[in-house]
Amino acid sequence: MLWRYAVILMITVLSGCASTGDWSSDTPTRQDPRASKAKRVNLQNQSVSELYAPSSNLWIRIRDGFEMKPMNTPLEIEQVRWLSARPDYVHRSMARSSRYLFYIVQEVNARNMPTEIALLPFVESAFVTNAKSSAKAMGLWQFMPATGKDFQLTQNVFRDERRDVLQSTDAALDYLQRLYKQFGSWDLALAAYNWGAGNVSKAQKRNLAAGLPTDYLSLKMPNETRNYVPKLMAYRQIVLDPQAYGIVLPDLENHPYFVAVDVGSDIDVALVIKLSEIPEDEFHSLNPSFNKPVILSNANQQILLPFGHAEVFQENLKKYTKPLSSWSAVQVTKTESVDQAAKTLGVDVDTLRTVNSIPKGMRIRAGSTVLVPKTHQRPGDISVALAENGSLNLDKSAPKNCAKGTKCVAAKTGKGAAKGNSSANKAATQHKSASTGLAKSAKNGSSNTASSTPKTSTSKGASKLQ
């Protein structure tokens, strides 16, 4: 069976659901158009184990899809030597990729793109899903805030889809296809992904004016971009012939690692981890976009679970009779301190500060969305309006010695949802890679949790537009 998308699991009929959160097919859910084309499995009459793929080895499938020609330049040879001299680093990156590569390869194949593109997260983030660059690029594909918004990746108080495995992959491939259409070459499309389409176009115009060629190797560009495609080609060489470089690739089955469960009611992250019987770090590795301890049904979200644990989650959820969610959200109507807001909302001040990650010495600005414990006065799921548009904006508190009646203005600092509505054309100059710091971002093991965000550095020569 050929797959267009990784398997998406929808629990269509669940008997015995918790009275406080019905996940049955009678509950209307807002479907993501990007998920509507995906294959789904009805666990009432199908078995997940019935799913299969044409080959048992994903690496073979990747090699069979290679289309880009090696450059065979000194830069590429240097990158291959760098990687082959660090087998432990390569192995950690490869081990992390095992969660995501099948899905990415599926998407790349569905678009008839060369499978070298599926290896690009090795360069961008070393497959650390919550990697963050010094220029604020995030996720496997290292989207900048503005570029993410241009590709409809939600960034708000509840989630950052630049870290979402499904959404960011879809957006990155859209972006790369657009750049390929613009430049007619995967080398130049990749250069534009790293440096910005505007910068690549300007470099081409300079070469044309000087009577020079306009291909990747002929353009003058920052060192990070100059090394960008050679790094990808180095990974290509290692995947093509790992033994030649003393590298042992992990066994990867040509089979989904995860399935996705539609969210029908708000549910606590801790409860999902408990009912699916997986380690916390495994959950966060697959679901790094969640910013809060609750997953929202009205945010059009899906939960990724390891292949064998979706049925475990289903069975345990059927038996669960307690509330699914312990959190609600409210919009603050006036600017006030955390202490004042806690009093107004009737919640514990430490809980309000901790769950909303509010530093001391800050006030909550009017219009902000804050997470609060669910009560009888605040029942039900968090609304669509807050789920889609919730933001947290803070002001510095006024100095204590600011006397009443005097003009004492506190400096303002916004925190929370990303601002700005740049155009699609701007996006072509705003993507910022973290490839020069991928070794640092991947240094500490194979797991990545929401509480620990590796940071990746960026070269001085590349664009820092946001």
N, C-alpha and C positions, 0 to 999 in steps of 0.2 A: 504494500500500500504506500503510495507516494504521498508525502505530507506537504501541504502548503504552509501551515503554521504548526507550531508545537501543539500537542494535544491540549485542548481547553476543556476542562471538566465542569459541567453544570449539573448541580444536584437538582433534579426536576421535581421529585416528589419525596418529601421527608415526613413520615408519620411520626407522631410523638414529639414534635418540636416544642421548645420551651414556650410557655404561654406568653412570655414577654418579648419573644422575637421569632416570628413565623418565617421560616426559610422555604416554605412550600411554593409550588408552582402557581398558587393562587395569588401570591404576592407580586404585584407588578414591579419590575426592576428596569432601570434605565440602562439600555445596552450601549456599549461603546461601539461605534461603527467600525473601529479597527478590529474588534473581536468578532463582529457579526459574520465574517467570512471564515472564521476558524472552525475546524472540525470539533465536534463535541461528542461526548460519550455519556449515554444514559446508563447509570449504574444499576438500574432496576432490571435491565434485560441484556446488558453487555458487561464484559469483563475487561478491565484495564489490561490484563495479561494477554488478551487477544490481539493487542496492537503489535505491529511489527514493521520493520523497515527492510529495504532491499538488500542491505549489506550489514554485516555484524560489526564492522569496524568504521567508526566515524572518520578516522584519519585517512583511510583509503578514499572515502567519499570526498573529503576536502582536497586531497591530491588530484583526484580525477577532475575537479572543477577549476584547477589552476589555469589561468589564461594570460596573466601578465608576464612579460618577458623580463628576465633578470637583467640588471644593468651591467653587472660585472665590472663595476668601477672600484677604485680603491676605497671609497667610502662604504660601499656594500661589504667588501671583504673585511674592512675594519670592524663593522657592526657584527658580522658573523664571528669574528675572533673574540669580540667582547662577550658575546653570549656564550660561546663554547667554553670560555674560560671561567664561566659562572654557572655550572650545571645545577647547583642547588637553587639559585635564583630562578633559573628557567623552569626547573621542576615545580617550584612553588606556584609560579604563574600558570603553568600547565594544569596543575592540580585544581587551582581555583577555576580555571576555564571550563572544567568538566561539568559544572552546573549549568552553563549558559551556551556552550558551543553548538549543541544540537539545535537549539531553537534559532540561533543566529544563522547557522548554515541553512536551515529550512527557509528562512526569510530571504537570504541571499540567493538561493536557488530559485525561489518563487519569482524573483525579479530578473532572473537571467544575468546576474552580476557574477564576476569572477570570484571564486571562493577565497582568494587572497584577502578580500574585504572582510571576511569573517574573522581574520586574524588581527584586524586593526586595533581592537581593544587591548591586545598585548602591548602595542606601542603607546596607546593613549593612557591606559590606567593599570596595566598589568593584571587586568580583570579584577581589580578591587572596586566593588560596586559603589562604595561611598568615598572613593578618592576625591580629594578636593585640591585644586591647584591654587597657587598664590594669587592667580588672577580670577578666582572664584568660579572656575570651571568645575563641573561636578559629574560624577558617575562613570560608568563603563566607557562612554563615548565622549566624555568631557565637554558638555555643553555649557557655554556661557549663559548667564541669566537672560540677556536680551535675545540671544539666538534661540534659547529654549522657548521663550514666549512666542517667537515668530513661528515655531513649529508646534504650537499648541501644547506645550508641556507645562502643565499647571505647577505653579510654585506659590504655595500659600502656607498658612499656619499649620495645616493638617498634613500636607504631603509636598514632596518635590519630585515631580515626574522625570526630572533629569537623571535621577537615580533609579527610576523604575525600569526593570529589565525589558519588559515588553514595549512600553511607550517610547523609551529612549532609543531602542533598536530601530523601531519603525521610523522615528524622526531622523535618525542618523542616516539610514539608507535612503530616505526621501531626499535629504540634503545632498548626499553623495551623487545620487542620480541626477539631481538638478545641476550639480557642478560638472558632471561628465557631459551632460547635454550642452552646457555652455562652452566647455573647453575641448571636447572631443578626444580627450585622453585621460586615462585613469591616473597617470602620473601627475598631470596638472590638476585634475579634480582633487587628488589627495593633498597636493600643495595648497590648493585653495581652502580645503577643509581645515588645514593647520594654520595658514597665514591669512586667509581671507581672499575672496574672489576679486575684490577691488584691488588688492595689492598685486595679485598675479596678473591682472589685466594691465595695470600700470607698468609692470616689469616687461610685459610683452610689447607694449607700445614703445617703451624706451629702446628695446632691441630692434624693433621694426624701423624706428627712426635712425638707428645706427647701422642698418643693413645687416643685422645679426639674426640667427635663428631664434625661434620663440618656444622651443621645447623645454622640458623641465631642466635638463642638464645645462642649457645655455643661458638660463635666466639668472640674474643676480638676486639673491634672496638671503634672509637671515640664516645663521648656521643651523638653528633648530629645524627650519623647513628644508634646508639643504640635506640634512640627515634623515628627514622624516620617511621618505620612500625607501632609502637604503635600509632603515631599521625594519620596515615591513618586509622587504625582500630578504633580510637576514632570517626573520622568522619563517618565511617561505622555504628557504634553503634547509633549515633545521627540520621542519615538518616533512620536507621531501626526502631527506636522507639523514635522519637523526644519528645513526651509528657512525657516520663519517665525522661527526663532531663530538662524539662521546656523550650524547644525550639520550636518555631513555624516556620516551613519551609514555604518559600514563595510558592505561587501557581505557578507551572510550567507546562504549557501545553506540551504534547508530540507532539510538532509541531515546525518547524523551527522558530528561532527568526529572522534570517537574510537570505538574498539571496545574491548571488554574481554576479556582473555585469562585463562582460569582457570589458577591456579598448581597444578601437579601435583607438583612437587618444589621444595625450597628452591633459590633462585637468587639470585646476587649482583645488586644494583642495577646495578653497573658493567657486568656482562655483558649484562643486558637492554638497557641503553643501546647497547652495542656491537653486539649482534645485530640490534636494531631500526633501527640507523643513524639515530638522532635526536640532536639536541643535548641535553646534560645538563639545561639549564634547561627545555627542552620536556618532558622526562620528569618533572621535579619539579613542573612546573605542573599536569600531569595526575595525578600521584601524590604529593600533598603529605603524605599521612598516614604515610608510612614514616619511622620514627625511626632506623632502623639500616641498614647497608649490605647487608642481606640481606632477601629477601622470603620469607615462610614459607608453605609449603603447608598446614601444620596450623593456620594462623591464618585459614583460610577467606577468603583474599585473592584479588583479581583485579588484573591490571595493565592500566591504560588506555594505549593506544597510538594515535597519530594514524591516521586511517582508512587511509591508503595504506601504513602501515608494518607492519601486522599480518602481512601476507603475507611481507614482507621478513624479519620476525622468525621466522616459521614456517620459511622456507627455510633461513635461516642456522642455526637451532637443529637442523635435521635433520643438517647437516654437522658440527656441533660435537661433538667426541669427548672433551673434557676435563671435569673436574669442574664442575658447575654452581654449587656453593656452596663457599666457603672458610671459612664461619663456623659455629660451634656455640654452645650456651649451657649454662651450668651454674648451679646454685643454691648460693650460698655458705653453708657450714654454721656458720660462726662469725664474729663481728664482728672485723674486723682491718683494718689499714692496707692501702693499695693495694700497697705493696711486699711485705707479708706475703702478701696474697692472690695476687699474681703468682707468688711463690715456691711457694706451695701448689699452684697450678694449673699451674705450669710454663710460664708465658707471659711475654713481654716486658712489663715494667712500663709503659713508655710506650705500648705498644699497648693494654694493658688500660685505662689511664687515658683515652686519646684516644677509642677506639671507644665507650666507655661514658660519655663526657663527665663524668668525675669531677674536680671541682676539687681543687687541692692543699690539703692540710690536712684532708682528710676521710677517714673510715674507712667501709668497706663493712659495712653491718649484716647480721647473720645472716638468712638467708632471702631475700636479694636475688638477682636473676637478672642475670648478667653475660654479655656476648658475648665469646667467645674464639675464636682461630683453630681451625679443624677439624684434628684429627689422627687417626692410626690408632686411638688410644684413645678418640676422640670422633667416631665416624663417624655417618653417617645424618642424617636431618632432625631439626630441633628439635622436641621433643615437644609434643603438644597442650596438656598441663598448663602448660608454660612459655610456649607461644605465646599462650595465652589469659589467663594470670594473672601473667606475669612482671612484677616491679616492682623498682625500684632505690631503696633507702633508705639514707641516709648519716648518719653521726654526725660531729661535729667531733672531731678528734683531741685527746687529752688534752695539756695544756701540757707542754713538755719539762722544765720544772722541777718537775713533779709527782713527788715522791719515792715510791719503793716503800713500800707499807705505809700510806701516808696516804690519807685519803678525798678523792679528787680526781674530781669528776664533770664530764664534758664535756657541754656543751649539745647537745641533740639537734635535728636538723633533718631532716625527711623529704623525700625527693626522689624523684620517679618517678611511679608510678601514682596516680591520684586516689583519695581516700578517701571513705567515706561512702555510705550507701544511702538517699537521700531518696525519698519517695513520689512517685507521679505527680502528686498534688495540689500538692506542694511545687514541682514543676517550673514550675507556672504563675506562681510569683512569683520565679523565679530566672533567667530569661533576661535577658541584659544586652546591649543593642545597642552597637555602636561607631560608630553613624552620625554622631555629631558630629565624629568625627575621620577620616572617610573620605578627605578631601582629603589629609591627611598620609600615610595609609596607602598611597595610590596615586601618590605624587609622583614616584617614581623609575622610570619606564619601565613596560613591559608584561609583563616576565617576573618570575617569583618562584620562588626556589629554596629548597631545604630549609635551606641554610646561612644564609639571610638572612630573618628574620621581622619584617615590618613591624609596628609597634605602633600601635594606634588608641586615641584618648582617649575618655573617657566623661564625661558631664555630672555635676555634683555632685548634682543633684536626683534622679537615677534610682537605682533599687534596686541595691545592690551585694552582695546575698545570693549565696552560693555553695553 
